[in-house]
């Protein structure tokens, strides 16, 4: 592991408020799991609820407003 990168991450992480540090931890856990093949779904349950309802609503609105639309001038 690249020690300077880890040191930079730790330095920046210490500056974040506690709730954002928890989000980083959840993200790192997800990265670790994604690199392992064949995990049963029950091992991913800790991620349930990690996306706020506001973010889910925003994602749904973005998908609904931007999907299935063709920009004929794009190409």
C-alpha positions as CSV (number, residue, x, y, z in Angstrom):
1,X,0.0,0.0,0.0
2,X,1.2,3.5,-0.8
3,X,2.0,5.1,2.6
4,X,1.9,8.7,1.3
5,X,-1.6,8.2,-0.1
6,X,-2.8,6.6,3.1
7,X,-1.4,9.4,5.1
8,X,-3.1,12.0,2.9
9,X,-6.4,10.1,3.2
10,X,-6.1,10.0,7.0
11,X,-5.2,13.7,7.2
12,X,-8.3,14.7,5.1
13,X,-10.5,12.2,6.9
14,X,-9.6,13.7,10.3
15,X,-10.9,17.1,9.0
16,X,-14.4,15.7,8.2
17,X,-17.2,15.8,10.7
18,X,-18.1,12.5,12.3
19,X,-21.2,11.8,10.1
20,X,-19.0,12.1,6.9
21,X,-16.3,9.9,8.4
22,X,-19.0,7.3,8.8
23,X,-20.0,7.6,5.1
24,X,-16.3,7.2,4.1
25,X,-16.2,4.0,6.3
26,X,-19.3,2.6,4.6
27,X,-17.8,3.4,1.2
28,X,-14.5,1.7,2.0
29,X,-16.4,-1.4,3.3
30,X,-18.3,-1.4,0.0
31,X,-15.1,-1.2,-2.0
32,X,-13.6,-4.1,-0.1
33,X,-16.7,-6.2,-0.7
34,X,-16.8,-5.4,-4.3
35,X,-13.4,-6.8,-4.8
36,X,-14.4,-10.1,-3.5
37,X,-16.4,-12.4,-5.8
38,X,-19.3,-14.6,-4.7
39,X,-20.6,-12.8,-1.6
40,X,-24.1,-13.8,-0.6
41,X,-26.6,-10.9,-0.5
42,X,-26.9,-11.1,3.3
43,X,-23.3,-9.9,3.5
44,X,-24.3,-6.6,1.9
45,X,-27.2,-5.9,4.2
46,X,-25.0,-3.5,6.2
47,X,-25.3,-1.1,3.2
48,X,-29.1,-1.0,3.4
49,X,-30.1,2.5,4.3
50,X,-26.7,4.1,3.6
51,X,-28.2,6.3,0.9
52,X,-30.4,9.1,2.3
53,X,-34.0,9.3,1.1
54,X,-33.3,12.7,-0.3
55,X,-30.5,11.3,-2.5
56,X,-32.7,8.4,-3.6
57,X,-35.5,10.8,-4.5
58,X,-33.0,13.0,-6.5
59,X,-31.6,9.9,-8.3
60,X,-35.1,8.8,-9.2
61,X,-36.1,12.2,-10.5
62,X,-32.9,12.4,-12.5
63,X,-33.5,9.0,-14.1
64,X,-37.1,9.7,-14.9
65,X,-36.3,13.1,-16.4
66,X,-33.2,12.0,-18.4
67,X,-33.8,8.5,-19.5
68,X,-35.3,7.3,-22.8
69,X,-34.6,10.7,-24.4
70,X,-32.8,11.0,-27.7
71,X,-30.7,14.0,-28.6
72,X,-30.7,13.8,-32.4
73,X,-28.0,16.6,-32.5
74,X,-25.7,14.7,-30.2
75,X,-23.9,12.8,-32.9
